[in-house]
Amino acid sequence: MSCNLSSMKKPDWVLLLVFCFSLLFFNSLEGQRREPLDIRMDFESYDPPSTLVVPENPKYHAKFPFIDMHSHHWRWADADLSNLAYEMDTLNMKIIVNLSGRNTEVLTNMVDNIKKQGYEKRMVVFSNIDIRSILDDDWAENTVKQLEYEVQKGSRGLKIYKSQGMFHTDSAGNRVPINHPKLDAVWEKCGELGIPVFIHAADPKQFWMPLDSTNERWLELKLRPGRKRAADDPAPWETIIGEAHDIFRRHPNTTFVNAHFGWYANDLDHLGKLLDEIPNMYVETGAIIAELGRQPRRARQFFEKYQDRIVFGKDAYHPEEYATYFRVLETADEYFPYYKRYHAFWRMYGLDLPDEILKKVYYKNALKIIPRLDASMFPE
Ligand SMILES: [Zn+2]
């Protein structure tokens, strides 16, 4: 728009000038407001409560009775187990698997204590083995004998710790890779005895990556600096993970449970390929529910396809944390909080799994692979 001043009367253009100046003045005020405020907020403290109003279906009791296949309890040899049994009932946990049998003496004491208190149907124990003495001449023979004896005493499986595939060294000071040939006799024996091998290999891959603004586990590594690994400390992540895959492939008659979704919960395409290639491998949900809860559609497809290969486990036993697992698996809730910000600075979405899949994940698959559990405690 152009205005022809000469054709206007004086009061008109005075008015116009006043109008233009006031426009300029208010524009400049507006300009000042667009400058960012000079305040700072750090990543750790910025965690505003959500204002989103959507249906909420918190779950403190699982929809079906379940088996927690991944738990650690150090004092079962002499502890009063009644409080644990009470907590299990409030969660609808029918069976808990303590992977930390430690050694023959502790394991048999645990089994005896469980029996004495009448919980032999509810609480089971897995064996552990020592691999630091692997270079001893009679190591394989003795370890196999230990397993046979412990299974006879009540052990239901073998647990391999991440420390064993990462930090345990032989008498010559070398790291013992978990696919060491001397261990072959052990994997074969587990197959023969009909017990599963529950194996935790490595840690989240981010622990091996640079600790900077591109690392999704930055906060965890800041709070737990001992978890940080250099790129080849004690070996590259892919090497340690690959050593576990190698034993799964070479022992097809043994059932392996790859803990924590084999640390591929953030790449379900890849995990699916591994499950396709390795029919004797199962995966377990411990400590990766936050990965599933950020990809509810993809994760649900994965559960639909691999519903016969997934078992429920939690790892650290904190009763109040199970609610998040139930809610992610069972509901269609949106954008609800996870309980540990250093695992997930994002929020959760439910997978809304159908009952038949929930039953398999909660107990049917575990009943298939752990020997001598009482299936009559669970629905059809
Ligand atoms: Zn564990």
Residues whose N, C-alpha, C, O or C-beta is under 5 A from the ligand:
A	BS01	ZN	D315
